[in-house]
Amino acid sequence: MAVGGVQVRLLARVGEGATSQVWRGLLQAGASGGEATPVALKIARTANDTTLLAAEAERLLWSSSFGTAQLLGAGKVRFSSSSGIVPDHAACLILNWAGSQSLQQVAPG
Protein backbone atom coordinates (compact mmCIF):
# COMPACT_ATOMS: atom_id res chain seq x y z
CA MET A 1 0.00 0.00 0.00
CA ALA A 2 1.12 3.60 -0.46
CA VAL A 3 1.09 6.19 2.33
CA GLY A 4 2.45 9.71 2.02
CA GLY A 5 4.50 8.88 -1.06
CA VAL A 6 6.15 5.71 0.26
CA GLN A 7 5.37 2.02 -0.21
CA VAL A 8 4.54 -0.02 2.88
CA ARG A 9 3.83 -3.75 3.10
CA LEU A 10 1.52 -4.91 5.89
CA LEU A 11 2.69 -8.01 7.74
CA ALA A 12 0.31 -8.52 10.68
CA ARG A 13 -2.23 -6.64 12.76
CA VAL A 14 -0.77 -6.32 16.25
CA GLY A 15 -3.37 -4.24 18.06
CA GLU A 16 -6.53 -2.21 17.85
CA GLY A 17 -8.41 0.39 19.80
CA ALA A 18 -11.50 2.52 19.53
CA THR A 19 -10.06 4.83 16.86
CA SER A 20 -7.36 2.88 15.04
CA GLN A 21 -5.65 -0.39 14.18
CA VAL A 22 -1.91 -0.96 14.59
CA TRP A 23 -0.04 -3.09 12.06
CA ARG A 24 3.52 -4.35 11.84
CA GLY A 25 4.86 -3.61 8.38
CA LEU A 26 7.87 -2.97 6.19
CA LEU A 27 8.75 0.42 4.75
CA GLN A 28 10.03 -0.48 1.30
CA ALA A 29 13.47 0.76 0.29
CA GLY A 30 13.53 3.44 -2.40
CA ALA A 31 14.80 3.09 -5.95
CA SER A 32 18.35 2.83 -4.60
CA GLY A 33 17.56 -0.61 -3.18
CA GLY A 34 18.63 -1.70 0.26
CA GLU A 35 16.84 -3.31 3.15
CA ALA A 36 13.20 -2.66 4.03
CA THR A 37 12.70 -1.02 7.44
CA PRO A 38 10.37 -2.57 10.05
CA VAL A 39 7.66 -0.08 11.05
CA ALA A 40 4.41 0.20 12.95
CA LEU A 41 1.43 1.65 11.09
CA LYS A 42 -1.41 3.23 13.01
CA ILE A 43 -4.42 3.37 10.70
CA ALA A 44 -7.60 5.31 11.51
CA ARG A 45 -10.81 3.30 11.56
CA THR A 46 -13.03 6.10 10.20
CA ALA A 47 -12.72 9.56 8.65
CA ASN A 48 -13.80 11.02 12.01
CA ASP A 49 -10.64 9.59 13.62
CA THR A 50 -8.35 11.54 11.28
CA THR A 51 -8.17 14.56 13.60
CA LEU A 52 -7.18 12.34 16.53
CA LEU A 53 -4.29 10.85 14.55
CA ALA A 54 -3.25 14.35 13.41
CA ALA A 55 -3.10 15.49 17.05
CA GLU A 56 -1.06 12.41 17.95
CA ALA A 57 1.34 13.10 15.07
CA GLU A 58 1.84 16.65 16.32
CA ARG A 59 2.66 15.41 19.84
CA LEU A 60 5.12 12.87 18.44
CA LEU A 61 6.88 15.58 16.43
CA TRP A 62 7.75 17.35 19.69
CA SER A 63 8.63 14.18 21.57
CA SER A 64 12.18 12.92 21.72
CA SER A 65 12.26 10.17 24.28
CA PHE A 66 13.53 6.62 24.30
CA GLY A 67 10.15 5.57 25.70
CA THR A 68 8.00 6.93 22.87
CA ALA A 69 7.63 5.96 19.25
CA GLN A 70 9.29 8.15 16.64
CA LEU A 71 7.11 9.48 13.83
CA LEU A 72 8.58 8.51 10.45
CA GLY A 73 5.70 9.67 8.27
CA ALA A 74 2.02 10.49 8.06
CA GLY A 75 -0.57 10.67 5.35
CA LYS A 76 -3.54 8.91 3.88
CA VAL A 77 -3.60 5.48 2.32
CA ARG A 78 -3.57 6.12 -1.44
CA PHE A 79 -3.71 2.54 -2.57
CA SER A 80 -4.38 -0.61 -0.64
CA SER A 81 -4.36 -4.02 -2.25
CA SER A 82 -6.23 -5.18 0.86
CA SER A 83 -8.96 -2.53 0.77
CA GLY A 84 -11.28 -4.89 2.66
CA ILE A 85 -8.91 -4.60 5.63
CA VAL A 86 -7.48 -1.10 5.16
CA PRO A 87 -9.73 1.33 3.30
CA ASP A 88 -8.27 3.71 0.73
CA HIS A 89 -7.91 7.29 2.03
CA ALA A 90 -7.69 6.22 5.69
CA ALA A 91 -5.39 8.42 7.79
CA CYS A 92 -2.17 6.67 8.77
CA LEU A 93 0.89 7.27 10.94
CA ILE A 94 4.17 5.47 10.21
CA LEU A 95 6.20 4.90 13.39
CA ASN A 96 9.46 3.16 14.15
CA TRP A 97 8.96 -0.47 15.17
CA ALA A 98 9.78 -0.93 18.84
CA GLY A 99 8.69 -4.55 19.02
CA SER A 100 7.17 -4.04 22.43
CA GLN A 101 4.07 -5.47 24.03
CA SER A 102 0.62 -3.93 23.92
CA LEU A 103 -0.94 -2.50 27.08
CA GLN A 104 -3.38 -5.42 27.08
CA GLN A 105 -0.46 -7.87 27.22
CA VAL A 106 1.33 -5.97 30.01
CA ALA A 107 -1.71 -5.37 32.23
CA PRO A 108 -4.48 -7.82 31.31
CA GLY A 109 -7.91 -7.30 32.79
Order of alpha helices (4+ residues) and beta strands (2+ residues): beta-beta-beta-beta-alpha-beta-beta-alpha
